[in-house]
Amino acid sequence: MNMPEPREEIKNFSPYTAGMSIEEVKEKYNLKDVVKLASNENICGTSVKAVKSMKKEFDSIFMYPQSRNKRLISRIASKNSVEEEMVITGNGTDEIIELIAKTFLSPQDNIVVSENSFIRYKMAARLMGAGVKEIPQKDFTHSLSGLVAAIDNKTKIHFIDNPCNPTGNYLNRAEIEKIIKEAGKLATPPLIVLDEAYFEYVDAEDFLSGIKFLSGKKNLKEDAPVMVLRTFSKIAGLAGLRIGYGISSKGIIELIERIRPPFNTNRLAQAAALGAMDDDKFMRDTKNLILKEKDFLYRQLKKIGVTYEKSQTNFLLINPKGIDIKAFCEYSLKNGVILRPLNGYNLSGHLRVTVGRRKDNKKFISLLKEFLK
């Protein structure tokens, strides 16, 4: 079939490979009960307040949503102590990552990322024909010295997922401050994008949110520009509605808003996000349960001699040495547990498992024990 030639960047582009859904696994393996421990969704579901808020919009879904929902923007700004002009919402943070790349990157530019960071950063850069400087991690976390040294005059964006997906590790206050200050020394500093998708799960005392550089005394002229990404997909339990937000300086947001699709977040997502932001108890209960179940998994994995990384998120990176990870994940699927093999990352022999409810965690451990034998 005759068709137009795609851009050069598209010719060798590989699509993102999403994990299997519960529905797909049930159908493929003829199973009645399946648990998903692969996508870091909220094991407590969705808050009642979010659902109630969303239901109020059902009678209005024949109409377009607000392009820039005033109530939601105002609520996000107030909660984070920033001005409304510093906020942008997106169809998940995936869309905002792509919008950032479309706004700032050209083929002569590059981005800096860690080798095992969220793969969507590299995909966004390559879509625009930009270079990718991928820095090896040290002990499964971002290499501070490597990330700082990699920034050059062609670096437009420095993506840092903090905590890191899929390792669960993080950069502390001093490390984040150093990157922002060192990048700020360049004549034209890059945009430091701090992806804090798992921010609400962090309990490390020396963690510093990038929001601190956008409000109050830390908003210094000599620092590199900062943008923080947050999502409602994780602790808020709205993964199925696809909504997230970014916070940065007014100038950065104004540029990205120029290319943002006018109705990129739908009515139901906007309403549910507003409801979720009023449900602190739901998020607090979710975090407490994750901390409890994470400790359970640590103890069980230690008992059977399986290596894991301590995590600041709702998932664990584990390394069951001596087994075929692909074969184990297939074995788990057949037994009704969806896990995430880390294809596409430099983590052969590792897998990522979402912290689940006790019965689900027990089932995962049981399957792992069986396979190790």
C-alpha positions as CSV (number, residue, x, y, z in Angstrom):
1,M,0.0,0.0,0.0
2,N,1.3,3.4,-1.0
3,M,1.6,5.8,2.0
4,P,3.5,8.9,3.0
5,E,7.0,8.4,4.4
6,P,7.1,8.8,8.2
7,R,9.6,11.0,9.9
8,E,13.1,9.4,10.3
9,E,12.6,9.3,14.1
10,I,9.5,7.0,13.7
11,K,11.1,4.4,11.4
12,N,12.9,2.6,14.2
13,F,10.6,3.6,17.0
14,S,9.3,0.9,19.3
15,P,6.0,1.4,21.1
16,Y,5.8,1.2,24.9
17,T,4.9,-2.3,25.9
18,A,2.2,-2.2,28.6
19,G,1.7,-5.1,31.0
20,M,-1.2,-7.5,30.6
21,S,-4.5,-6.5,32.1
22,I,-6.5,-8.7,34.5
23,E,-9.1,-9.2,31.7
24,E,-6.5,-10.4,29.2
25,V,-5.0,-12.9,31.7
26,K,-8.4,-14.3,32.6
27,E,-9.3,-14.9,29.0
28,K,-5.9,-16.3,27.9
29,Y,-5.5,-18.7,30.8
30,N,-9.2,-19.4,31.5
31,L,-8.9,-18.1,35.1
32,K,-11.6,-16.8,37.4
33,D,-9.4,-15.0,40.0
34,V,-6.4,-12.9,38.9
35,V,-4.4,-10.4,41.0
36,K,-2.3,-7.7,39.3
37,L,1.0,-6.9,41.0
38,A,2.5,-5.3,37.9
39,S,1.5,-1.7,37.5
40,N,1.8,-0.1,40.9
41,E,-1.9,0.7,41.2
42,N,-3.6,1.5,44.5
43,I,-4.5,-1.7,46.3
44,C,-7.2,0.2,48.2
45,G,-9.0,1.1,45.0
46,T,-10.4,4.6,44.7
47,S,-11.5,7.0,47.4
48,V,-15.3,7.3,48.0
49,K,-15.0,11.1,47.7
50,A,-13.4,10.8,44.3
51,V,-16.1,8.4,43.0
52,K,-18.9,10.7,44.4
53,S,-17.4,13.7,42.8
54,M,-17.1,11.9,39.4
55,K,-20.7,10.6,39.5
56,K,-22.0,14.2,39.6
57,E,-20.5,14.7,36.1
58,F,-22.3,11.8,34.5
59,D,-25.2,13.9,33.2
60,S,-22.7,16.4,31.6
61,I,-20.4,14.0,29.6
62,F,-22.1,15.0,26.3
63,M,-20.3,18.4,26.8
64,Y,-16.6,19.1,26.4
65,P,-14.7,19.5,29.6
66,Q,-13.2,22.8,30.7
67,S,-9.9,23.2,28.8
68,R,-8.2,24.5,32.0
69,N,-10.4,23.5,35.0
70,K,-10.3,26.6,37.2
71,R,-11.3,24.7,40.4
72,L,-8.8,21.9,39.9
73,I,-5.9,24.3,39.0
74,S,-6.7,26.4,42.0
75,R,-6.9,23.4,44.3
76,I,-3.5,22.1,43.1
77,A,-1.9,25.5,43.4
78,S,-3.2,26.0,46.9
79,K,-2.2,22.6,48.1
80,N,1.4,23.2,46.8
81,S,1.7,26.9,47.8
82,V,2.2,28.1,44.2
83,E,0.4,30.4,41.9
84,E,-2.3,29.1,39.5
85,E,-0.2,30.1,36.4
86,M,2.5,27.7,37.5
87,V,0.2,24.6,37.1
88,I,-0.6,22.5,34.0
89,T,-2.8,19.3,33.9
90,G,-2.4,16.4,31.5
91,N,-3.8,13.1,30.4
92,G,-1.5,11.4,32.9
93,T,2.1,12.6,33.4
94,D,3.0,10.6,30.2
95,E,1.3,13.3,28.2
96,I,3.1,16.1,30.1
97,I,6.5,14.4,29.5
98,E,5.8,14.4,25.8
99,L,4.6,18.0,25.8
100,I,7.8,19.1,27.6
101,A,9.9,17.3,24.9
102,K,7.8,18.8,22.0
103,T,8.2,22.3,23.6
104,F,12.0,22.3,24.1
105,L,13.8,19.6,22.1
106,S,15.3,19.7,18.6
107,P,17.6,17.2,16.9
108,Q,20.7,19.2,18.0
109,D,19.7,18.9,21.7
110,N,20.1,16.2,24.3
111,I,18.5,15.0,27.5
112,V,20.2,13.4,30.6
113,V,18.6,10.4,32.3
114,S,19.6,7.5,34.5
115,E,19.9,4.2,32.6
116,N,17.1,2.6,34.7
117,S,14.7,5.5,34.9
118,F,11.1,5.5,33.6
119,I,11.5,4.6,29.9
120,R,9.0,7.3,28.7
121,Y,11.7,10.1,29.1
122,K,13.9,8.5,26.4
123,M,11.0,7.8,24.2
124,A,9.9,11.5,24.3
125,A,13.4,12.7,23.4
126,R,13.8,10.2,20.5
127,L,10.4,11.2,19.2
128,M,11.9,14.7,18.7
129,G,15.2,13.4,17.2
130,A,17.1,14.6,20.3
131,G,20.1,12.7,21.8
132,V,19.9,10.7,25.0
133,K,22.7,10.7,27.6
134,E,22.0,7.7,29.7
135,I,24.0,7.6,32.9
136,P,24.8,4.2,34.6
137,Q,23.2,3.9,38.0
138,K,25.2,3.1,41.1
139,D,23.8,0.5,43.5
140,F,20.4,0.8,41.8
141,T,20.1,4.5,42.3
142,H,20.9,7.6,40.4
143,S,24.6,8.4,40.2
144,L,24.9,12.0,41.5
145,S,28.4,12.6,40.1
146,G,27.4,11.0,36.7
147,L,24.3,13.0,36.3
148,V,26.0,16.3,37.2
149,A,29.0,15.6,34.8
150,A,26.7,14.6,31.9
151,I,25.1,18.1,31.6
152,D,26.5,20.1,28.8
153,N,25.6,23.1,26.7
154,K,23.4,21.0,24.5
155,T,21.4,19.5,27.4
156,K,17.9,21.0,27.3
157,I,16.2,18.7,29.8
158,H,17.4,16.6,32.7
159,F,14.7,14.0,33.7
160,I,14.9,12.6,37.2
161,D,12.3,10.3,38.6
162,N,12.5,10.7,42.3
163,P,11.8,8.1,43.7
164,C,13.0,6.1,40.7
165,N,10.8,3.7,38.8
166,P,11.6,0.7,38.7
167,T,14.3,0.6,41.4
168,G,12.3,2.4,44.2
169,N,15.4,4.3,45.3
170,Y,15.7,8.1,45.6
171,L,18.0,11.1,45.7
172,N,18.1,13.0,49.0
173,R,17.8,16.7,49.8
174,A,21.5,17.5,49.4
175,E,21.8,15.5,46.1
176,I,18.8,17.2,44.5
177,E,20.1,20.6,45.6
178,K,23.5,19.9,44.1
179,I,22.1,18.9,40.7
180,I,20.0,22.1,40.5
181,K,22.8,24.4,41.6
182,E,25.4,22.8,39.3
183,A,23.1,22.9,36.3
184,G,22.4,26.5,37.1
185,K,26.0,27.4,36.5
186,L,25.6,26.9,32.7
187,A,25.0,30.0,30.6
188,T,21.7,28.4,29.5
189,P,20.8,25.8,32.2
190,P,18.6,22.8,31.3
191,L,15.1,22.3,32.7
192,I,15.3,19.9,35.6
193,V,12.2,17.7,35.5
194,L,11.6,16.0,38.8
195,D,9.0,13.2,38.3
196,E,7.5,12.6,41.8
197,A,4.8,10.1,40.8
198,Y,5.4,8.2,44.0
199,F,6.0,11.2,46.2
200,E,3.1,10.4,48.6
201,Y,4.6,7.0,49.5
202,V,8.0,8.4,50.6
203,D,8.9,8.2,54.3
204,A,12.6,9.0,54.1
205,E,13.3,12.0,56.3
206,D,16.0,13.5,54.0
207,F,13.7,13.5,50.9
208,L,13.1,16.9,49.4
209,S,10.3,17.6,47.0
210,G,11.1,19.8,44.0
211,I,8.2,22.0,44.9
212,K,10.5,23.6,47.5
213,F,12.4,25.2,44.6
214,L,9.2,26.7,43.2
215,S,7.8,28.3,46.3
216,G,9.3,30.3,49.1
217,K,13.0,31.1,49.6
218,K,14.5,28.3,47.5
219,N,13.2,29.9,44.2
220,L,16.7,31.4,43.5
221,K,17.7,33.0,40.2
222,E,21.1,31.2,40.1
223,D,19.4,27.8,40.2
224,A,18.4,25.8,37.1
225,P,14.7,26.0,36.2
226,V,12.7,23.2,37.8
227,M,9.5,21.4,36.9
228,V,7.8,18.9,39.2
229,L,5.4,16.2,37.9
230,R,2.8,14.5,40.0
231,T,0.0,12.0,39.2
232,F,-3.4,10.9,40.5
233,S,-2.8,7.4,39.1
234,K,-0.9,6.0,42.1
235,I,-1.9,6.8,45.7
236,A,-5.1,8.6,44.6
237,G,-6.2,5.5,42.7
238,L,-7.3,7.2,39.5
239,A,-5.0,5.3,37.0
240,G,-8.0,4.4,34.8
241,L,-8.9,8.0,34.3
242,R,-5.5,9.3,33.3
243,I,-4.8,12.6,35.0
244,G,-1.7,14.2,36.3
245,Y,-0.2,17.7,36.7
246,G,3.0,19.6,36.4
247,I,4.3,22.7,38.4
248,S,7.0,25.0,37.2
249,S,7.7,28.7,36.7
250,K,5.1,30.8,34.9
251,G,7.3,31.1,31.8
252,I,7.8,27.4,31.4
253,I,4.1,26.6,31.9
254,E,3.1,29.3,29.4
255,L,5.3,27.8,26.7
256,I,4.0,24.2,27.2
257,E,0.4,25.5,27.3
258,R,0.8,26.7,23.8
259,I,0.8,23.2,22.5
260,R,-1.4,21.4,25.1
261,P,-4.5,19.9,23.4
262,P,-7.5,22.0,24.5
263,F,-9.5,19.2,26.1
264,N,-6.7,16.8,27.2
265,T,-8.3,16.0,30.5
266,N,-11.9,14.7,30.6
267,R,-14.8,15.8,32.8
268,L,-14.8,12.6,34.9
269,A,-11.0,12.8,35.5
270,Q,-11.2,16.4,36.5
271,A,-14.0,15.8,39.0
272,A,-12.4,12.7,40.5
273,A,-9.1,14.5,41.0
274,L,-10.9,17.2,42.9
275,G,-12.6,14.7,45.1
276,A,-9.4,12.8,45.7
277,M,-7.6,15.9,46.8
278,D,-10.1,16.3,49.6
279,D,-9.6,12.7,50.9
280,D,-6.5,12.9,53.0
281,K,-7.7,10.0,55.1
282,F,-7.8,7.6,52.1
283,M,-4.3,8.5,51.1
284,R,-3.0,8.3,54.6
285,D,-4.6,4.9,55.1
286,T,-3.2,3.7,51.8
287,K,0.3,4.7,52.7
288,N,0.1,3.1,56.1
289,L,-1.1,-0.2,54.6
290,I,1.7,-0.1,52.0
291,L,4.3,0.4,54.7
292,K,2.9,-2.5,56.7
293,E,2.8,-4.9,53.7
294,K,6.1,-3.7,52.4
295,D,7.7,-4.8,55.7
296,F,5.9,-8.1,55.4
297,L,7.4,-8.7,51.9
298,Y,10.9,-7.7,53.1
299,R,10.7,-10.3,55.9
300,Q,9.4,-13.0,53.6
301,L,11.9,-12.4,50.9
302,K,14.8,-12.4,53.4
303,K,13.6,-15.8,54.8
304,I,13.8,-17.4,51.3
305,G,17.1,-15.7,50.5
306,V,15.8,-13.4,47.7
307,T,17.6,-10.1,47.2
308,Y,15.5,-6.9,47.0
309,E,16.0,-3.2,47.1
310,K,14.5,-1.1,50.0
311,S,11.9,1.0,48.4
312,Q,10.3,4.5,48.9
313,T,7.4,3.5,46.7
314,N,4.6,1.0,46.6
315,F,6.6,-1.6,44.6
316,L,9.8,-3.6,45.1
317,L,12.7,-4.4,42.7
318,I,13.7,-8.0,43.5
319,N,16.4,-10.3,42.2
320,P,15.6,-14.0,42.6
321,K,19.0,-15.2,41.5
322,G,19.3,-18.4,39.5
323,I,15.9,-18.5,37.9
324,D,14.6,-17.5,34.5
325,I,12.6,-14.4,35.1
326,K,10.6,-14.7,31.9
327,A,9.7,-18.3,32.8
328,F,8.7,-17.3,36.4
329,C,6.5,-14.5,35.2
330,E,4.8,-16.9,32.8
331,Y,4.4,-19.4,35.6
332,S,2.8,-16.7,37.8
333,L,0.4,-15.6,35.1
334,K,-0.8,-19.2,34.7
335,N,-1.5,-19.2,38.4
336,G,-3.3,-15.8,38.4
337,V,-0.6,-13.3,39.5
338,I,0.6,-10.6,37.1
339,L,4.1,-9.4,37.7
340,R,6.4,-7.0,35.7
341,P,9.5,-8.4,34.1
342,L,11.8,-5.6,33.4
343,N,12.3,-5.9,29.6
344,G,13.8,-2.8,28.2
345,Y,15.8,-1.9,31.3
346,N,19.4,-2.9,32.1
347,L,18.1,-5.1,34.9
348,S,18.3,-8.6,33.6
349,G,17.4,-11.1,36.3
350,H,15.2,-8.6,38.1
351,L,11.4,-8.1,38.3
352,R,9.2,-5.4,39.8
353,V,6.3,-6.4,42.1
354,T,3.6,-4.1,43.4
355,V,3.0,-4.3,47.1
356,G,-0.4,-5.9,47.4
357,R,-2.8,-6.9,50.1
358,R,-1.7,-9.6,52.6
359,K,-3.4,-12.5,50.8
360,D,-2.0,-11.4,47.4
361,N,1.5,-10.9,48.8
362,K,1.3,-14.4,50.4
363,K,0.3,-15.9,47.0
364,F,3.2,-14.2,45.3
365,I,5.6,-15.5,47.9
366,S,4.2,-18.9,47.7
367,L,4.6,-19.0,43.9
368,L,8.1,-17.7,44.2
369,K,9.0,-20.4,46.7
370,E,7.5,-23.1,44.5
371,F,9.5,-21.9,41.5
372,L,12.7,-21.6,43.4
373,K,12.5,-25.3,44.3
